[in-house]
Amino acid sequence: GNEADLTITDFLEALGEDDNTKVIGVYMEGVKNGEHFLEVARRLSRIKPLVVLKAGTTETGAKAVSSHTGSLAGSDTAFSAACKKTGVLRVDTMKNFFDLLSAFQDQPVPRGRNVLVITNGGGPGVLAVDACEKLGLNLPLLEQELRENLRREFPPHASLGNPLDVLGDADESRYRLALEAALKSDNVDAIIVILTPQAMTPSDEVAKIVVEMSKNTNKPILASFMGFDNDSTPVRILRAGGIPNYDFPESAALVFKRMYDYYLVLNRPEESLAILTNIDENEVVRIKEVAEKEGRITLSLEESFKIASAYGIPVPKAFLAKNAEEAGQIADYIGYPVVVKVDSPDILHKTDVGGVILNINSREEAVRAYELVVNRAKTLMPQARVFGAIVQKMVPSGREVIVGAIRDPQFGPLMMFGLGGIYVNFLKDVSYRLAPLTPHDAMEMISETKAYTLLKGVRGEPPADLRSLTDIMTRFSQLIYRFKDIVEMEINPLLVYEEGKGCMAVDIKITLAKRKTEEKEI
């Protein structure tokens, strides 16, 4: 309904306290109070699985939600980040929603990611292990002793790998032997049992064996009896015995992956926020006050550098030049080589307008560079406000990443990490979390992107300084979390050097909230 009185979060609290509720499934279209939802969801997910299907993920869907209930669908990205932070399991279809609920209702949470597939059909077995591997699950072999025991009982051409193929002529005894071995194995955390209809395979008896074997184990068992409808005898036997059955094995693989995700939630380390040193909050306040007095919401690059530096984020020497002569003087002061880049709050991509000149090695070059970048900006973007140009010390090249943050109206500051540089909008290799970040959060964000492969080192490159990178990400997240009037920040690129050599933020944008004008009394 419209949640005119009680909200979804209120119902979640009640269900969390209900001993008869083993798993909670929620369809939702929006969140009334993001902070309350985060607090309740974080607490609940440590007690029982919380599965959420949220609508309004597209622009059209969000409009329909608004007209339907009067709720704001909100940022879908922020909602997903909220789910990750609190341990909520988000699904995107009704099928996945009910598939996962049925598994949590009757099966134990796995204690690892190792899956054994047992099948009487080669093709479905291969598809199942393909699906598992794509989902990041492990596919172990049974221990050698267990395989040797099975070899004595199975036909010579039976495959005892993973998938473990009991063959198309298997009777219920082969399934029993395979399941017994899987349950004894220390290598196996969960089992997917596939059965395709065969003349020699008594599906009803196999279903009874699967149910029987599940009664005395803490390993989840999921079934995919293919080609049987929900009212068929084997499926009814499975359902009555608490064994979820899926039409296709890929669905079972996905369900197990999400069950393993919940295992990770339950075993997530309790990590405190990093205690920051070398910060100067008074400097941040001073810079913001100057901008506010001048009626600006966008900070200059020089101001952004100063705020980053005040929070312990490494930046190059850089100063704002308001004319060409100043540019030459600053270049002499900080030492060559230098970079000259136009400073404008209205030009997001300086290179697109020729607003960046590198490798300047003399005062004369710095003067000419200032004139070039400022004139290009004014010619190509005549409406843009141009503060002047930043003269910045050249720094060594490194691996380029982006660290950003934006304030979501429901859930607060949302952090972003990904591959940086000029191609970030095209590659879109990014991950998200709600601020503030712990070092563990930051490392998770990094590992979810392709940038992680580059940062670990490729083609003989040494690994990058991930300790420094996670430190900068946590500092950046605490900066926007601490100062509520900062609505958007971005470091792009952040140069990450090899292990032990730190990072350098070479371009930063910071935007403040618009000040609310006081209404005049009439």
DANORUR-V480991 format. One record per run of one state. SS is the DSSP state (H for helix, E for strand, - for the rest). FROM is the first residue (numbers start at 1). TO is the last residue. If there is no record, write none. Layout:
# DANORUR-V480991
ss = (SS/SS)
from = (FROM/FROM)
to = (TO/TO)
This chain:
# DANORUR-V480991
ss = (-/H/-/E/-/H/-/E/-/H/-/H/-/E/-/H/-/E/-/H/-/E/-/H/-/E/-/E/-/H/-/E/-/H/-/E/-/H/-/E/-/H/-/H/-/E/-/H/-/E/-/E/-/H/-/E/-/H/-/E/-/H/-/E/-/E/-/E/-/H/-/E/-/H/-/H/-/E/-/H/-/E/-/E/-/E/-/E/-)
from = (1/8/17/23/29/34/46/49/55/59/70/76/87/89/92/94/107/114/120/122/135/138/139/144/154/159/161/164/166/172/185/190/197/203/215/220/227/233/241/245/246/249/267/281/294/298/299/301/311/315/316/318/322/324/335/338/344/350/354/356/361/363/381/388/394/399/409/412/420/424/428/430/435/439/448/451/457/464/465/466/483/486/497/498/499/503/506/508/513)
to = (7/16/22/28/33/45/48/54/58/69/75/86/88/91/93/106/113/119/121/134/137/138/143/153/158/160/163/165/171/184/189/196/202/214/219/226/232/240/244/245/248/266/280/293/297/298/300/310/314/315/317/321/323/334/337/343/349/353/355/360/362/380/387/393/398/408/411/419/423/427/429/434/438/447/450/456/463/464/465/482/485/496/497/498/502/505/507/512/522)
